[in-house]
Amino acid sequence: MSYMDRVILHSDINACYASVELLFRPELRGRPVAVGGDEERRHGIVLAKSEEAKRAGVKTGMTLWQARTLCPELVVLPPRFDRYIHYSREVQRIYSEYTDRREPFGIDESWLDITGCLRAGEGERCAKEIGARIKRELGLTVSVGVSWNKVFAKLGSDYRKPDAVTVIDRANYRDIVWPLPAEELLFVGRSTRVRLAALGIHTIGDLARTEERVLKLRLGKMGELLHAYANGLDNSPVLREGEYPPAKSVGNGTTTPRDMRSLEDAMPVVVSLCECVGARLRRMGMRAGVLTLELRSPELSWISHRRCLARHTDCDRELLETALGLLREAHEWPAPLRSLAVRAEGLIPSAAPEQ
């Protein structure tokens, strides 16, 4: 990185939910562990898994019974979001000692801009020091990417896991970033990946070398953005606390390892998603007035259904009743389903009076 470059870190708590649970159940270390919904009522999907479970083929979004088929010795623990929020705040406390530019990306990931911060010093050394402190003080591990922009810093934190530091600079980014699959790049989802593949673009390097005008013609402004990202041309700032725009919606979605062919297949996924959305609303101190259910087929066709709630709420049960009602009404849903998303909109502060 040149002397004019920013120094951006992206830090990711490894297997956050599962790692926090193991702090309270140390006797389970070394065994395959998953955090998921209510297994007895067959409601659950895998929200997080340990490295041992991952090696056995367990994936996030998989139903618990599927996970048990792959890994009969799997230990399933119920999610405790209050614990995850507590440890997320403790990790942020450590970050705050290095920079005031800290931008969370979910409960377990954050960008840090340490450019010119005296305590932080050089990027790789700072990343290793932060990782060592989080391990020593909290018992968790992080993977950290170091780069001159946010996009490559995130790619760095994903590059090696767990408990690793990866530096992506101007000298090595073509060797590290360009061979990666295109879907590893920020904002390249399943639909965009398919459209890129139709153009013969399979890696980030393919994307970087494609003429920008071709990408713009096929993908519009998103094509321009992805071309810039693939070439490391990202100047977006790391925001300070208080600079984040207010949330207009709260959503969670998942792509399941196998197709959902019936209401019975989809129900445990909807239950888990509604629990996640409800927990996030309560953490943010918000209530929702509208619920949207999005359904996607394996061919990427999708439909969405939305409903105004009788009253603003952050209650899991009320969100779930509405989501299941929408699911039952979606007669034209593209069966089989490959992914589901639940989104709460029309947000108001929990303390706001309601007539």
N, C-alpha and C positions, 0 to 999 in steps of 0.2 A: 504494500500500500504506500502511496506517495505521501509526502509530508503535508499535502493539502487535503488529504482524504479525511472523511469522518471515520470514527471507530465505533462500529455498531455491534452489539452482542445480541444474540437471541438465545435465551435460556429456557429449557424445557424440562420440567420435573419428570423424571423417568417413571412411567406406569403409575401416575400420581395416586389414583384412588387405591390401587392395590398396595402400593408402597406405604401409604399412610396406615392402612389396615394392618400391615405386618408390624408396624411399630407397637401395636396393641396386642398382636398375636405372634410374638417372636418364635414360638415353637413351630410355626408354619413355614419358616424360612427354608428355602430349598425344595419346597413342595409346590405343585401347580395350584395356583390360587386365582380365583376370579371374583370380581365384585359384580353383583347382578340383582335382579328383582326377586320377587317372591317365588321360590322354587316349588314349594308345596302346592301353590295354586296354579303352577305352570304359567306364571305371568312373566317370567323374567327373560331378559336378554343380557348378554355380557356387556357391561359398561367399561370394564378394565380387566386386564389380566397380567399376571406376573410373567417374567421371562420364561420360567419353566412351563407355564401353560401355553405361552406363545410357541415354544419349540414343539409342543405336542399338537399344534395345529389350531388351537383355540384363537378365534378372532373376535374383535369388538363388533357388536351387532348381531352375533350369532345367538340363537336361542339357547337357553341353558341345557335343554335336553339334547340338542345337537352337540354342545360342548362336551357333555358327559359321554356321548357316544364315542367321541374322539379321544377323550381322556377320562376314563372311569374313576381315576383317583382324584379328580378335581375337587378342591375345597371351595365352596361357594359362600361368600360372605355378603350380607345385605349392605347397601350403600348408606353411608352416614355423612350427609353433605355438610353438617356443621363441623365435622372434623376436617374435611377437605378445605373448607373456607378458612378455618383457623390456621392451618399450615400454609395455605396460600398467602395469607397476610403476614405470617412470620418470614416467609421467603422474601416477600416484598420489603419487609423491614431491613433485611440484609442488603437487598439491592439499593435501598434508599441511602445507605452509607457511602455509596459510590457515585450516584448521580441522581439528579431530580428529574431527569428525562427517562421516565419508565412508562412504557405503554403495554398494559396487559393484552394478551391475545387468548382469551379464555382463562380458565381458573389455573391452568398449569404452565402457561407460556407467557413470556414477556420479552419485549425489545428494550434494550438499554443503550442510550447514546452516551458514551464515556469520553467523547472528544474533549480534550483539554482539561479533564477532571484530574486534579492533582493526586488524589488518593488512588484513583484507578490506575493511572500510569499506562503502560503498554498493554495492548488488547489481550494477547494470549496469556500474559502473566496475570492480568486481572481476572480473566475467565477461570483460570485454574485456582486462584485464590478464593473466588466466590464459590466455586464448586466444593473446595475443601471446607469452607466455613459451613455451607449448608449440610454437608455430610457430618461434620463434627458437632454442630449445634442442634440440628434437627433430625439427624439420622436418615435423611433422604439423599438421593443423588440427582444431578442434573446433567444434561448434555448441552453444550454451549457451542454456538457457531459464532465466529468472529469474521467480520467483513467490513467493507466500506459502505454497504447499503443494506436495507432491511430484508430484501428478497434473498440475497445470497447468505446473509446471516442465518435466516431460517433454514435454508438448504443445508447449511453447515451443522445446525443442531440436529437435523434429521439424518445426517450422513453416517455418523457413528453413534451407536447406543449400546449399553447405557454408560453413564459416567465418563464422558469423553469431551474433548475440546477439539474442534476442527477450524482451522484458519483457511478462509478462501480470500485470496488477494488477487491483485491484478496480474501477478506472474503465473498463478496456478489455476485460475478459475476455468480456463478452457479444458484443462486436464481433469478437474474434479466435477464441474457443473455440466459441461456439454455432453458427456456420455450418459447422463441420467435420463430416465424416461420423461417424456414431456409432461406427464401428469404429476410429476414431483414439483413442478413450478407452481407458485402461488396463483390461485384463481383458475387453474386448469382442472376443471371437473370432468365427470364422465362424458357429458355431452360435448364439451370442447375437445376432449381427447379424441372422440370419434371423428369429429369434423377435421381435426388436424391430421389424423391417420389417413383420411380420404385424400389429403393433399400430399401424402407420402412423408409426413412429418411425424417421427416417432420419438426423437430425443430432443432435449433442450438445445443441443448443437444444431440439429436440423432447423429448429425454430429460429435460432439466431442467424443462420445463414440464408434463410428464405427472404426474398425481397419484401420490404415492408409494405409496398403498394399491393402485393398479392394478398398478404394477410389482411390488410385493410379492406380490400375488395370482398374477401370471403367472410371475414369476422367483424367488420366495422371497427369501431374504436377499440374494442377488446383486442383485435389483431395488432393494432399499433402498440397497445400497452404490453402485450405479451412479448412482442419483438424487442421492446425496450428492456423488459425484465430479463430476457434471455441473454442480452448483451451487457447486463449490469448497469443499465441506465435508469436507476431508481433514486430520485432525490427526495422522496417523501420523508417528512420529519418524524422523529420519535416524539410523541406528545407527552407533555407534562400532565400530572394529575390535575384535573379541573379543566383541561383543554379538550377532553373527549366530548364529542357531540352527544346530546341526550339520546338514549335508546328509543327508537320508535317501535321496536318489536323485540320479542324474545323467542327464539326458535331452536329446536333440536331436530335433527334428522339422522337416519342411518340407512345404509345399504346392507341388506342381509346377504350372507354367503350363499343362500339358496332362495329360489323364488317362493313367494307367499301365494298360495293357490286358493285360500279360503279365509273366511272371517276368523276361524279358529287359529290359523297360522299368523294372521296379522294382529290379533288381539294382544298378545304379550308384548309385541313391539310398541303398540300404541300406549299401553299401560306404562312401560318404562319411559317413553318419551314425555308423556304428560307429567310423570313424577319429576323428571329433570327440569322441565319448563317451570313447574310450580316451585321447585327449590330455587331456581334462578330468580324468579319474580320476588320471592320472599327475601332473598339475599339483597336484591336491588331496592327493596322497599316499594314495589310497584304492584298494581293490580291491573288485570286485563279486562277489556270490554268486548273483544272480538277474538274468535278462535278460527284458525285456518288449518285445514288438513290437506296435505299435498301427497299425491300418489303417482308413482312412476313405474312404467313397465320396463322389461329388459331391453326393449327397442328404444327406450328413452322418450316415448310419448308420455305426456303427463296431464293430469287434471288437478284442479284444486277446488275445495268446497269450504265456504266460510259461513260463520253464523255469529250474530250478535248475542252475547250472553244476557241473561235476565238481569244480572247485576255484575259490576266489576268484581273480580275475584282473583285470589292467588291460591285457591284450594285445589289440591290435586284431584279430589273426587269430582268436583264440579267441572274441571277441565276435561277429565276423562269421560264423564257422562256425555258431554257435548261432542268430543272427538269420536266416541263410539257411535253416537247418533249419526254423525256425518259419514262415518265409514259404512254404516248399514244403508244409508240413503244413496250411496254412490253406486247405483246399479250399473252405470256405464263404466265403472273403473276398469282400467286395462289389465285384465287378469291374464297371466299371473303378474303379481307385483314384485319388483326388485327393491324399491326403496320407498320409505315413508318419512314424512316430516310433519311436525306439529309446530305451529307458530302462534304466539299470543300477541295481539295487537290492541290498538286503542288504549294505551297504557296511561294510568294516572297514579300519582303517589298514593301509597296506602293510607296516609293520614288525611288525604283530601276528603272533604265531606261529600256525600252523595245523596241526592234527593230520593 
